[in-house]
Each structure stands twice: as C-alpha cells, then as structure tokens.
Amino acid sequence: MIMIAYYVITAFVLVLFGWNFVREKKSRDDLVLYLLVMIPLLLRLLRVK
C-alpha cells in the first residue's frame, strides 16, 4: 500500500513539473532545471536504478 502511494505521489509531482516545463517560455536555464528534476522521478517510476 505504501509503495502504491509512493508511485502515485511521484507521478503527480512529475506531472506538475512537466506542466511547468511546457508552460515555461522565458528562461532556458529553468527548462534545464526542470529536466534535471524530472529525470530521477521518471526513472523511479520506470523502476530503473
């Protein structure tokens, strides 16, 4: 049950960062920062170590 909640929260945070990534138009630095945060979350959802 805890693992399911963990993956749901991770997916939710990944969607939030993805939405902000799509909406960001001004700064390329912010785009890179969003990608750097999204990569570990995506790998965690895919269960890649």
QUIPEBEL-V429406 format. One record per residue. OMEGA is omega in whole degrees, -180 to 180 (none if undefined). NEAR is the number of other ideal C-beta (glycine too) atoms within 12 Angstrom. Layout:
omega = (OMEGA:OMEGA)
near = (NEAR:NEAR)
This chain:
omega = (180:179:179:178:178:-180:177:178:178:178:179:179:178:177:178:178:177:178:178:178:-180:-177:-177:-179:-170:-167:175:178:178:177:179:179:176:179:-180:178:-176:-176:179:178:178:178:178:178:179:180:176:-179:none)
near = (7:8:12:10:11:16:19:15:17:24:20:16:22:26:18:18:26:22:14:21:25:13:14:18:10:9:13:12:11:17:20:14:16:25:20:15:22:26:19:17:26:23:14:20:22:14:11:10:6)
